[in-house]
Amino acid sequence: MKKKAMLAVAGLAMMTAATVAAAPAPPLSYVQIRYVGSSNQGWEPIADAQASTTLDHGGAQLRVLTVEVGYGTVRIAKINGVTLPSTANYQTIAFCGSNFLTPCSPGQTIVGYSRYWNVDGYQGGTFSYQTTSINSPFNTMSDTLNIL
């Protein structure tokens, strides 16, 4: 009986020692439309503060990659003023370093998310994306791009 009690206490001590408090989620600090992809042009990189694509996109597929550093919620993506359904965000990849195209490895801390949006059926137009920080200062950040 003593042996079982000692094992239980030892197990509890090991579980307690392995528990580490997590840091709070980082607030939203950056939102950017980073790539536009289409059947006609492939993927075009978008620079910070770029107002429009340089290539004339179109074809059967039109996709947009957004990047957010920090943790956002209430994500709204629009094309030509029409709000896209949440299912238009067909892939989300957490990233842990400065390269937003490289997924996290086990044990790394997530710093942001890359989100892929399906905008098929549009040949271009104004794409906008916004999200609000899940914690203080609860700021809303957005980006807009004219897709040719």
BASEMI-683756 format. One record per residue (C-alpha): residue in three letters; residue number from 1; x, y, z. Coordinates in nm, 2 decimals. Layout:
N
<vose><drennu>ALA</drennu><miti>NUM</miti><xx>X</xx><yy>Y</yy><zz>Z</zz></vose>
...
END
This chain:
148
<vose><drennu>MET</drennu><miti>1</miti><xx>0.00</xx><yy>0.00</yy><zz>0.00</zz></vose>
<vose><drennu>LYS</drennu><miti>2</miti><xx>0.28</xx><yy>0.24</yy><zz>0.09</zz></vose>
<vose><drennu>LYS</drennu><miti>3</miti><xx>0.45</xx><yy>0.16</yy><zz>-0.24</zz></vose>
<vose><drennu>LYS</drennu><miti>4</miti><xx>0.14</xx><yy>0.25</yy><zz>-0.44</zz></vose>
<vose><drennu>ALA</drennu><miti>5</miti><xx>0.10</xx><yy>0.57</yy><zz>-0.25</zz></vose>
<vose><drennu>MET</drennu><miti>6</miti><xx>0.46</xx><yy>0.67</yy><zz>-0.31</zz></vose>
<vose><drennu>LEU</drennu><miti>7</miti><xx>0.43</xx><yy>0.59</yy><zz>-0.68</zz></vose>
<vose><drennu>ALA</drennu><miti>8</miti><xx>0.12</xx><yy>0.81</yy><zz>-0.70</zz></vose>
<vose><drennu>VAL</drennu><miti>9</miti><xx>0.29</xx><yy>1.10</yy><zz>-0.52</zz></vose>
<vose><drennu>ALA</drennu><miti>10</miti><xx>0.60</xx><yy>1.05</yy><zz>-0.75</zz></vose>
<vose><drennu>GLY</drennu><miti>11</miti><xx>0.38</xx><yy>1.05</yy><zz>-1.06</zz></vose>
<vose><drennu>LEU</drennu><miti>12</miti><xx>0.20</xx><yy>1.36</yy><zz>-0.94</zz></vose>
<vose><drennu>ALA</drennu><miti>13</miti><xx>0.53</xx><yy>1.54</yy><zz>-0.88</zz></vose>
<vose><drennu>MET</drennu><miti>14</miti><xx>0.65</xx><yy>1.45</yy><zz>-1.23</zz></vose>
<vose><drennu>MET</drennu><miti>15</miti><xx>0.33</xx><yy>1.58</yy><zz>-1.39</zz></vose>
<vose><drennu>THR</drennu><miti>16</miti><xx>0.35</xx><yy>1.90</yy><zz>-1.19</zz></vose>
<vose><drennu>ALA</drennu><miti>17</miti><xx>0.72</xx><yy>1.95</yy><zz>-1.28</zz></vose>
<vose><drennu>ALA</drennu><miti>18</miti><xx>0.64</xx><yy>1.90</yy><zz>-1.65</zz></vose>
<vose><drennu>THR</drennu><miti>19</miti><xx>0.36</xx><yy>2.16</yy><zz>-1.64</zz></vose>
<vose><drennu>VAL</drennu><miti>20</miti><xx>0.48</xx><yy>2.50</yy><zz>-1.77</zz></vose>
<vose><drennu>ALA</drennu><miti>21</miti><xx>0.28</xx><yy>2.81</yy><zz>-1.78</zz></vose>
<vose><drennu>ALA</drennu><miti>22</miti><xx>0.23</xx><yy>2.94</yy><zz>-2.14</zz></vose>
<vose><drennu>ALA</drennu><miti>23</miti><xx>0.30</xx><yy>3.30</yy><zz>-2.23</zz></vose>
<vose><drennu>PRO</drennu><miti>24</miti><xx>0.00</xx><yy>3.51</yy><zz>-2.33</zz></vose>
<vose><drennu>ALA</drennu><miti>25</miti><xx>-0.08</xx><yy>3.51</yy><zz>-2.70</zz></vose>
<vose><drennu>PRO</drennu><miti>26</miti><xx>0.09</xx><yy>3.80</yy><zz>-2.88</zz></vose>
<vose><drennu>PRO</drennu><miti>27</miti><xx>-0.14</xx><yy>4.08</yy><zz>-2.99</zz></vose>
<vose><drennu>LEU</drennu><miti>28</miti><xx>-0.20</xx><yy>4.14</yy><zz>-3.36</zz></vose>
<vose><drennu>SER</drennu><miti>29</miti><xx>0.08</xx><yy>4.36</yy><zz>-3.49</zz></vose>
<vose><drennu>TYR</drennu><miti>30</miti><xx>0.09</xx><yy>4.30</yy><zz>-3.87</zz></vose>
<vose><drennu>VAL</drennu><miti>31</miti><xx>-0.16</xx><yy>4.22</yy><zz>-4.14</zz></vose>
<vose><drennu>GLN</drennu><miti>32</miti><xx>-0.07</xx><yy>4.20</yy><zz>-4.51</zz></vose>
<vose><drennu>ILE</drennu><miti>33</miti><xx>-0.19</xx><yy>4.06</yy><zz>-4.84</zz></vose>
<vose><drennu>ARG</drennu><miti>34</miti><xx>0.14</xx><yy>3.89</yy><zz>-4.95</zz></vose>
<vose><drennu>TYR</drennu><miti>35</miti><xx>0.06</xx><yy>3.69</yy><zz>-5.27</zz></vose>
<vose><drennu>VAL</drennu><miti>36</miti><xx>-0.20</xx><yy>3.67</yy><zz>-5.54</zz></vose>
<vose><drennu>GLY</drennu><miti>37</miti><xx>-0.22</xx><yy>3.36</yy><zz>-5.75</zz></vose>
<vose><drennu>SER</drennu><miti>38</miti><xx>-0.42</xx><yy>3.29</yy><zz>-6.06</zz></vose>
<vose><drennu>SER</drennu><miti>39</miti><xx>-0.46</xx><yy>3.04</yy><zz>-6.34</zz></vose>
<vose><drennu>ASN</drennu><miti>40</miti><xx>-0.33</xx><yy>3.30</yy><zz>-6.59</zz></vose>
<vose><drennu>GLN</drennu><miti>41</miti><xx>-0.03</xx><yy>3.43</yy><zz>-6.40</zz></vose>
<vose><drennu>GLY</drennu><miti>42</miti><xx>0.08</xx><yy>3.19</yy><zz>-6.12</zz></vose>
<vose><drennu>TRP</drennu><miti>43</miti><xx>0.17</xx><yy>3.35</yy><zz>-5.78</zz></vose>
<vose><drennu>GLU</drennu><miti>44</miti><xx>0.27</xx><yy>3.72</yy><zz>-5.77</zz></vose>
<vose><drennu>PRO</drennu><miti>45</miti><xx>0.44</xx><yy>3.85</yy><zz>-5.45</zz></vose>
<vose><drennu>ILE</drennu><miti>46</miti><xx>0.29</xx><yy>4.17</yy><zz>-5.31</zz></vose>
<vose><drennu>ALA</drennu><miti>47</miti><xx>0.52</xx><yy>4.42</yy><zz>-5.13</zz></vose>
<vose><drennu>ASP</drennu><miti>48</miti><xx>0.42</xx><yy>4.62</yy><zz>-4.82</zz></vose>
<vose><drennu>ALA</drennu><miti>49</miti><xx>0.21</xx><yy>4.92</yy><zz>-4.92</zz></vose>
<vose><drennu>GLN</drennu><miti>50</miti><xx>0.16</xx><yy>4.79</yy><zz>-5.27</zz></vose>
<vose><drennu>ALA</drennu><miti>51</miti><xx>-0.18</xx><yy>4.91</yy><zz>-5.39</zz></vose>
<vose><drennu>SER</drennu><miti>52</miti><xx>-0.23</xx><yy>4.69</yy><zz>-5.69</zz></vose>
<vose><drennu>THR</drennu><miti>53</miti><xx>-0.10</xx><yy>4.38</yy><zz>-5.86</zz></vose>
<vose><drennu>THR</drennu><miti>54</miti><xx>0.13</xx><yy>4.44</yy><zz>-6.15</zz></vose>
<vose><drennu>LEU</drennu><miti>55</miti><xx>0.01</xx><yy>4.13</yy><zz>-6.34</zz></vose>
<vose><drennu>ASP</drennu><miti>56</miti><xx>-0.33</xx><yy>4.10</yy><zz>-6.50</zz></vose>
<vose><drennu>HIS</drennu><miti>57</miti><xx>-0.48</xx><yy>3.80</yy><zz>-6.31</zz></vose>
<vose><drennu>GLY</drennu><miti>58</miti><xx>-0.77</xx><yy>3.59</yy><zz>-6.41</zz></vose>
<vose><drennu>GLY</drennu><miti>59</miti><xx>-0.87</xx><yy>3.24</yy><zz>-6.53</zz></vose>
<vose><drennu>ALA</drennu><miti>60</miti><xx>-1.05</xx><yy>2.96</yy><zz>-6.35</zz></vose>
<vose><drennu>GLN</drennu><miti>61</miti><xx>-0.86</xx><yy>3.01</yy><zz>-6.02</zz></vose>
<vose><drennu>LEU</drennu><miti>62</miti><xx>-0.80</xx><yy>3.33</yy><zz>-5.82</zz></vose>
<vose><drennu>ARG</drennu><miti>63</miti><xx>-0.63</xx><yy>3.28</yy><zz>-5.48</zz></vose>
<vose><drennu>VAL</drennu><miti>64</miti><xx>-0.50</xx><yy>3.53</yy><zz>-5.22</zz></vose>
<vose><drennu>LEU</drennu><miti>65</miti><xx>-0.25</xx><yy>3.47</yy><zz>-4.94</zz></vose>
<vose><drennu>THR</drennu><miti>66</miti><xx>-0.28</xx><yy>3.69</yy><zz>-4.63</zz></vose>
<vose><drennu>VAL</drennu><miti>67</miti><xx>-0.03</xx><yy>3.70</yy><zz>-4.34</zz></vose>
<vose><drennu>GLU</drennu><miti>68</miti><xx>-0.11</xx><yy>3.80</yy><zz>-3.98</zz></vose>
<vose><drennu>VAL</drennu><miti>69</miti><xx>0.15</xx><yy>3.83</yy><zz>-3.70</zz></vose>
<vose><drennu>GLY</drennu><miti>70</miti><xx>-0.01</xx><yy>3.79</yy><zz>-3.36</zz></vose>
<vose><drennu>TYR</drennu><miti>71</miti><xx>-0.34</xx><yy>3.63</yy><zz>-3.29</zz></vose>
<vose><drennu>GLY</drennu><miti>72</miti><xx>-0.65</xx><yy>3.77</yy><zz>-3.47</zz></vose>
<vose><drennu>THR</drennu><miti>73</miti><xx>-1.02</xx><yy>3.68</yy><zz>-3.46</zz></vose>
<vose><drennu>VAL</drennu><miti>74</miti><xx>-1.33</xx><yy>3.79</yy><zz>-3.64</zz></vose>
<vose><drennu>ARG</drennu><miti>75</miti><xx>-1.16</xx><yy>3.76</yy><zz>-3.98</zz></vose>
<vose><drennu>ILE</drennu><miti>76</miti><xx>-1.34</xx><yy>3.93</yy><zz>-4.27</zz></vose>
<vose><drennu>ALA</drennu><miti>77</miti><xx>-1.23</xx><yy>3.89</yy><zz>-4.63</zz></vose>
<vose><drennu>LYS</drennu><miti>78</miti><xx>-1.41</xx><yy>4.07</yy><zz>-4.92</zz></vose>
<vose><drennu>ILE</drennu><miti>79</miti><xx>-1.38</xx><yy>4.09</yy><zz>-5.29</zz></vose>
<vose><drennu>ASN</drennu><miti>80</miti><xx>-1.55</xx><yy>4.39</yy><zz>-5.46</zz></vose>
<vose><drennu>GLY</drennu><miti>81</miti><xx>-1.73</xx><yy>4.46</yy><zz>-5.13</zz></vose>
<vose><drennu>VAL</drennu><miti>82</miti><xx>-1.88</xx><yy>4.10</yy><zz>-5.11</zz></vose>
<vose><drennu>THR</drennu><miti>83</miti><xx>-1.79</xx><yy>3.93</yy><zz>-4.78</zz></vose>
<vose><drennu>LEU</drennu><miti>84</miti><xx>-1.65</xx><yy>3.58</yy><zz>-4.85</zz></vose>
<vose><drennu>PRO</drennu><miti>85</miti><xx>-1.78</xx><yy>3.28</yy><zz>-4.65</zz></vose>
<vose><drennu>SER</drennu><miti>86</miti><xx>-1.54</xx><yy>3.15</yy><zz>-4.38</zz></vose>
<vose><drennu>THR</drennu><miti>87</miti><xx>-1.50</xx><yy>2.84</yy><zz>-4.60</zz></vose>
<vose><drennu>ALA</drennu><miti>88</miti><xx>-1.32</xx><yy>3.05</yy><zz>-4.86</zz></vose>
<vose><drennu>ASN</drennu><miti>89</miti><xx>-1.02</xx><yy>3.04</yy><zz>-4.61</zz></vose>
<vose><drennu>TYR</drennu><miti>90</miti><xx>-0.93</xx><yy>2.69</yy><zz>-4.74</zz></vose>
<vose><drennu>GLN</drennu><miti>91</miti><xx>-0.59</xx><yy>2.66</yy><zz>-4.57</zz></vose>
<vose><drennu>THR</drennu><miti>92</miti><xx>-0.43</xx><yy>2.81</yy><zz>-4.26</zz></vose>
<vose><drennu>ILE</drennu><miti>93</miti><xx>-0.07</xx><yy>2.75</yy><zz>-4.17</zz></vose>
<vose><drennu>ALA</drennu><miti>94</miti><xx>0.08</xx><yy>2.86</yy><zz>-3.84</zz></vose>
<vose><drennu>PHE</drennu><miti>95</miti><xx>0.43</xx><yy>3.00</yy><zz>-3.86</zz></vose>
<vose><drennu>CYS</drennu><miti>96</miti><xx>0.69</xx><yy>3.03</yy><zz>-3.59</zz></vose>
<vose><drennu>GLY</drennu><miti>97</miti><xx>0.98</xx><yy>3.24</yy><zz>-3.73</zz></vose>
<vose><drennu>SER</drennu><miti>98</miti><xx>1.01</xx><yy>3.52</yy><zz>-3.97</zz></vose>
<vose><drennu>ASN</drennu><miti>99</miti><xx>0.93</xx><yy>3.30</yy><zz>-4.27</zz></vose>
<vose><drennu>PHE</drennu><miti>100</miti><xx>0.56</xx><yy>3.30</yy><zz>-4.30</zz></vose>
<vose><drennu>LEU</drennu><miti>101</miti><xx>0.57</xx><yy>3.02</yy><zz>-4.57</zz></vose>
<vose><drennu>THR</drennu><miti>102</miti><xx>0.74</xx><yy>2.77</yy><zz>-4.34</zz></vose>
<vose><drennu>PRO</drennu><miti>103</miti><xx>0.51</xx><yy>2.57</yy><zz>-4.10</zz></vose>
<vose><drennu>CYS</drennu><miti>104</miti><xx>0.61</xx><yy>2.54</yy><zz>-3.73</zz></vose>
<vose><drennu>SER</drennu><miti>105</miti><xx>0.81</xx><yy>2.24</yy><zz>-3.61</zz></vose>
<vose><drennu>PRO</drennu><miti>106</miti><xx>0.70</xx><yy>2.06</yy><zz>-3.29</zz></vose>
<vose><drennu>GLY</drennu><miti>107</miti><xx>0.79</xx><yy>2.26</yy><zz>-2.98</zz></vose>
<vose><drennu>GLN</drennu><miti>108</miti><xx>0.81</xx><yy>2.60</yy><zz>-3.15</zz></vose>
<vose><drennu>THR</drennu><miti>109</miti><xx>0.60</xx><yy>2.90</yy><zz>-3.05</zz></vose>
<vose><drennu>ILE</drennu><miti>110</miti><xx>0.34</xx><yy>3.02</yy><zz>-3.30</zz></vose>
<vose><drennu>VAL</drennu><miti>111</miti><xx>0.39</xx><yy>3.39</yy><zz>-3.39</zz></vose>
<vose><drennu>GLY</drennu><miti>112</miti><xx>0.13</xx><yy>3.42</yy><zz>-3.67</zz></vose>
<vose><drennu>TYR</drennu><miti>113</miti><xx>-0.07</xx><yy>3.26</yy><zz>-3.95</zz></vose>
<vose><drennu>SER</drennu><miti>114</miti><xx>-0.07</xx><yy>3.25</yy><zz>-4.33</zz></vose>
<vose><drennu>ARG</drennu><miti>115</miti><xx>-0.42</xx><yy>3.21</yy><zz>-4.47</zz></vose>
<vose><drennu>TYR</drennu><miti>116</miti><xx>-0.51</xx><yy>3.11</yy><zz>-4.82</zz></vose>
<vose><drennu>TRP</drennu><miti>117</miti><xx>-0.84</xx><yy>3.24</yy><zz>-4.97</zz></vose>
<vose><drennu>ASN</drennu><miti>118</miti><xx>-1.03</xx><yy>3.10</yy><zz>-5.26</zz></vose>
<vose><drennu>VAL</drennu><miti>119</miti><xx>-1.17</xx><yy>3.38</yy><zz>-5.48</zz></vose>
<vose><drennu>ASP</drennu><miti>120</miti><xx>-1.25</xx><yy>3.16</yy><zz>-5.78</zz></vose>
<vose><drennu>GLY</drennu><miti>121</miti><xx>-1.51</xx><yy>3.31</yy><zz>-6.01</zz></vose>
<vose><drennu>TYR</drennu><miti>122</miti><xx>-1.37</xx><yy>3.66</yy><zz>-6.00</zz></vose>
<vose><drennu>GLN</drennu><miti>123</miti><xx>-1.13</xx><yy>3.79</yy><zz>-6.27</zz></vose>
<vose><drennu>GLY</drennu><miti>124</miti><xx>-1.00</xx><yy>4.06</yy><zz>-6.04</zz></vose>
<vose><drennu>GLY</drennu><miti>125</miti><xx>-1.13</xx><yy>4.35</yy><zz>-5.83</zz></vose>
<vose><drennu>THR</drennu><miti>126</miti><xx>-1.06</xx><yy>4.49</yy><zz>-5.48</zz></vose>
<vose><drennu>PHE</drennu><miti>127</miti><xx>-0.97</xx><yy>4.23</yy><zz>-5.22</zz></vose>
<vose><drennu>SER</drennu><miti>128</miti><xx>-0.97</xx><yy>4.34</yy><zz>-4.86</zz></vose>
<vose><drennu>TYR</drennu><miti>129</miti><xx>-0.89</xx><yy>4.15</yy><zz>-4.54</zz></vose>
<vose><drennu>GLN</drennu><miti>130</miti><xx>-0.92</xx><yy>4.25</yy><zz>-4.17</zz></vose>
<vose><drennu>THR</drennu><miti>131</miti><xx>-0.89</xx><yy>4.09</yy><zz>-3.84</zz></vose>
<vose><drennu>THR</drennu><miti>132</miti><xx>-0.90</xx><yy>4.20</yy><zz>-3.47</zz></vose>
<vose><drennu>SER</drennu><miti>133</miti><xx>-0.65</xx><yy>4.11</yy><zz>-3.20</zz></vose>
<vose><drennu>ILE</drennu><miti>134</miti><xx>-0.78</xx><yy>3.85</yy><zz>-2.95</zz></vose>
<vose><drennu>ASN</drennu><miti>135</miti><xx>-0.62</xx><yy>4.04</yy><zz>-2.66</zz></vose>
<vose><drennu>SER</drennu><miti>136</miti><xx>-0.52</xx><yy>4.39</yy><zz>-2.56</zz></vose>
<vose><drennu>PRO</drennu><miti>137</miti><xx>-0.51</xx><yy>4.63</yy><zz>-2.73</zz></vose>
<vose><drennu>PHE</drennu><miti>138</miti><xx>-0.79</xx><yy>4.46</yy><zz>-2.93</zz></vose>
<vose><drennu>ASN</drennu><miti>139</miti><xx>-0.69</xx><yy>4.65</yy><zz>-3.24</zz></vose>
<vose><drennu>THR</drennu><miti>140</miti><xx>-0.83</xx><yy>4.59</yy><zz>-3.58</zz></vose>
<vose><drennu>MET</drennu><miti>141</miti><xx>-0.58</xx><yy>4.57</yy><zz>-3.87</zz></vose>
<vose><drennu>SER</drennu><miti>142</miti><xx>-0.66</xx><yy>4.55</yy><zz>-4.24</zz></vose>
<vose><drennu>ASP</drennu><miti>143</miti><xx>-0.51</xx><yy>4.55</yy><zz>-4.59</zz></vose>
<vose><drennu>THR</drennu><miti>144</miti><xx>-0.66</xx><yy>4.62</yy><zz>-4.93</zz></vose>
<vose><drennu>LEU</drennu><miti>145</miti><xx>-0.53</xx><yy>4.53</yy><zz>-5.28</zz></vose>
<vose><drennu>ASN</drennu><miti>146</miti><xx>-0.66</xx><yy>4.60</yy><zz>-5.63</zz></vose>
<vose><drennu>ILE</drennu><miti>147</miti><xx>-0.62</xx><yy>4.28</yy><zz>-5.83</zz></vose>
<vose><drennu>LEU</drennu><miti>148</miti><xx>-0.59</xx><yy>4.35</yy><zz>-6.20</zz></vose>
END
